[in-house]
């Protein structure tokens, strides 16, 4: 005689599977809507960046053409989105935060222009890098102009406290970039995870955290809400930078729209390389560093492949994105789905 308990178990399993499938489908629909909403906001930010920049053009024209070159090429605008979403998360409006999102993008673009001069990279955002097109001297001044325009934009719309937050993050970003440049001076046993995260914390994460804090303050967040969003920005910053490091090693110039392998060629910090060096023997690590200093990257690429450093870095990036999402889940934020979609975007990208 058939055991009815088995039939019940089978039915319950089928119902559970169906419920899980329905839950997964609902999650996919939410993710898709959130992704579409992010792209809609990106388009608005793109238009506003150009509108604001063109609203106060001066002389000589070549300076403004130089500064506008990368702005009109678009970009990921992760920091800008982080500012606007943090504001909306606590009840503020997108339009309230928009001037600060634009200012954030001016500063970010300036740092990219200066980075390309330092590294002599040829491509950025899918177009010829600014210094290659207009010359290094004009590119440096154009970057300075964008920083000045950002400060003016913030001062036109904000309190002294907000200006201090942006300025402090800018100082840390400069310190991190300088530390990154100095990486070529260190020995293999100093090229560590600790030194990597010290550079990234200042170079990338500080500005991500500030972007979230500024948005939260504009939206009149409580101290607790602001602190949570800052941590979200911090975790997302690590995820974003590690993914950038991966793309620098594995992507093509066409897919990412910028020069690749520039970290290895420029002896700059990169998590994929750091993991490979720490996973190798002291002799191999030392040999790799010496070759990199002479512009030879093949040995380092072989170390990366043998140590599964790409896979490890990818896993760590997703871990940081997951931490970011966990930080803001069920905390009463009004756009939790959009914040989570932004965290996912930090890792789920090929550019």
N, C-alpha and C positions, 0 to 999 in steps of 0.2 A: 504494500500500500504506500503511495507517495507521501512523503513527509511535507505537510502544508507549511511547516516552518521554513523549508528551503524556498518554497514559492514566495513566501513573504520576504525572505532575505533578498531574493532576486528582484522583487518588485521595489523594495526599499532602495536597493543599489541603483536600479534604473531611475527612480525618482531623484535620488541624490545626484546622479550623473546629469539628469535633465536640469536640475536646479543649478548645478555648477556651470553647465553650458549657458543657461539663461543669464546667470550672473556675469559670466565672461562676456557674453554678447552685450549686455548693458554697459559693462565697463568699456568695451571697445567703442560703443556709440558715444559715451561720455568723452573718451579720449579723442575721438574724431571731431566732435563739436568743439572741444577745447583747442585742438590744433588749428581748426579753421578760425576760431576767435583770435588766437595768437597771430595768425597771418594777417587778419584784418587790422589788428593793432600795429603790426609791423609796417603795413602800407601807409597808415596814417603818420607814424613816426618818420618814415622815409620822406614823405611829402613835407612835413613840418621842418625837418632838418634843412632842406634846401630853401624853403620859404624864409625861414629865420635868417639863414646865412645871407641870402640875396637881399634881404631888407636893409642891410647896412653895408653896402659895398663902397670902398673908398679907392684911393689911388696908391701905388700904380696898379693898373688892372691885372698885370701878370701875377702879382702877389695873391690876389683874390682868386684868379683862375687856378693857381697852384693849390691853394687851400681847398678849393671846391672839388678838385680832381677826384680825390678818394671819397669825399662825401657823396657825390652823385653816383658812385659805383655801388652804393648800397652797403650791406653788411649784415651780420647776425643780430646786432643790436640787443644782445642778451642783457647788458647792464641797463639799457633804456627800458626794456620790458620789465626788468626787476623793479625799477623805480616806480613805474606806473602801476604795476600789479600790487606792489606793497601798499601803495596809497589806497587803491580800490579795496584791498583786503580788509581794511579797517573802516570803510565807509566813506573814504574820500573819492573824488572823481578823477577820471582819466585826464580830463582837460586841466585840472589843477596841477597835476604832476608833469604834464607834457613839456613845459619849459625846462624843467630839470632833467627830463629824459634827453632833450636836445643838447643841453649843456654837457651831460655825461658822454654823449656821442662825440661832441667836439673834442673833449679831452682824450677819449679813446682813440679817435682818428689821429690826433696830434701825436700820441705815443706810437702809433703804427708808422707814421711818416718818419719819425725820428729813429725807430727801430730799423726801418729799411735802409736808412742812411748808414747806421752803425754796421749792419750786416751786409750791406750792398746787395740786398735781395732785389730781383728784377721784376717780380710780379706780386701784386697785392689786390685782393678782391676782384680777381679776374682781369685786371688791367695793368698796364705798365706802372711800376712803382713811381711815386712822385719825384724822387730825386733823379731817377733815370730819365724821366720826361722833361723835367724843368731845371735839373741841376741841384746839387747838394746844398749850395748856399741858399737858394730860394726856397728849397724844401724845408730847411731848418727854420727859416723865418716864418714860413706858412704854418708850420706846426706851432710856433710861438703865438702866431695870430689866433689860431683856433683856441688855444688855452686862454688867451686874453678875452676872446669873445665869450667863452664859457663862463669866466668869472663875472663878466659884465651881465650876462644873462641871469646868473644866479643872484647877483646883487640887486637886479631890477625886480626880482620876484620873491626875495627871501630875507630872513632874519640873519643877523650876524652869526648865530649859532649854526645855521645850516651852511653858511659859507665856511665856517671853521671845519665842519665835518668833511666837506669836499676838499678843502685845502690840505687837511691832515692826511686824507687818503692819497692825495696827489704826491705829497712828500714821501709817504711810504712806497708808493709805486716807483718813484725815482730811485729810492734807496735799493729797492729790490732789483730794478733794472741794472743799476751799477754793480751790485753783487753778482748778478748773472754774467755781466761782461768780464768780471774778475775771475770767473770760474776757470779760465784757461791757465791761471797761475798755480792752481792747486795740484796736489799729487793725488794718486789714485785712492789712497786711504782716507782722503778728505772728501772725495766725491761720493757722498753718502746720502741715504734717505733723509737724514736729519738736515744736511746742508741744502738738499733739494727743497724740502718743505719750508725751510727758513726763507729761501728766495721767493718761493711761490706765495707764501703767506703775505709778503709785502708787495710783490710785483703784481699779483692778480687778485688774490682773495681780499685784500684790504679795500679795494675799490668796489668789489662785489658787495661786501658787507656794508660799505658806505651807501651804495646805491639803494639797498633795501632800507637802511635806516632813514635816509632822506625821504623816501616815499612814505614810510610809516609816519614820520613827523609831519609831513604835509597833510596826511590823512587824519592827523590828531590822534594817533595811537596812544594807548596806555603804555607805561614803561614795560609791562610784561609783554604786550603785543609787539612792541618795538624790539625787545630783546630776542623774542622767538624769530621774528623776521630777519634779524641780523644773523642769527645762527643759520637760518635757512640759506641766506645769501653766501655765508661762509662755506657751508658744505657744498653748495652748488658751484662755488668758485673752484674748489679743489677738483670736483668732477669735470668741470669745463676745461681746466688746464691740463689735466691728465689726458683727456680725450684729444686736446690739441697736440700734446706730445706724441700720442699714438699716430695721429694723422701726419705729423711731420716726418715720421719714419716710413709709413706704409702707403700713403696716398699719392696720387699723381697731381701735378700742378693744375691740370684741367679740372679735376674734381674739387680741389680745395681753393682754387683761385689765388694761390700764392706760391712762393718758392718753397720747395720741400727739402728735407735733410739739412736745413739751415742750422738747426741746433747742433748737429754733429759736426758740420763743417765749420761752425763758428765757435766750437768748444763751449757751448752754453748748456745750462742744466736742462735735462730731459728725463722724466721718470723712467721711461723705457730703458734708456742707457744706464741710469743709476742702478736699476734692478739687475741688469745684465752684468754690470761690474761687480756688484755685491754677491752675485751668484757664481762668479768665476773665481779661479785661483788668484792669489795676490800677484803672481807673476804675469798671468794673462791680463789682469786689470791694469797693471803698470804698463805693460807693452801696448795695450789699447790706447791708453791716455797719451803715451808718447807719439804714437802714430797719428792720433787725432790732432795733436798740436802741429803736426806737419801736413795736415790736410788730407790724411789717408783714412778713409772711413770703412773700408771693406772688412777689416778685422773686427771692428766694433759691430758691424751689421751681422757678422757670423756669430759673435757672442750673443747678440740679441736673439737670434734664431735658435741657438742651442739651449738657451736658458728659458725659453718660452716667455720672454719678457712682454711681448705684445699681449698675450692672453692674460698674463698676470695684471698688467696695467689696465686692460679693459675691464676685468673683474673689479678692480679697485675703484675705477671711475663709477661703475654702476653701484658699488657699495656706498659711495659718497652721495650719489643721487638718491638712493633709497633712504639714507639717513636724513637728507634734506626733506624728503616727502614725509617721513615719519615725524619730523620736527613740527610740521604745521598741520598734520591731520587731527581732525576733531578738536580744534582749538577755537572754533567759532569764526574763522576767517570767511569772508563772504565769497571768495573766488578760489576756494581750495583746489578745484579741478584745474584751473588755469595755472596756478602755482606749481602743481604737480606736473602738468604738461611741460612747463618751462624747465623743470628739473630733468624730466625725461629727455628733452631736447638737448640738454648739455651733453648727453651720451649718444643719443640716437641720431647721429648726423655724420655726413661724410664730407663736410666742408668746414 
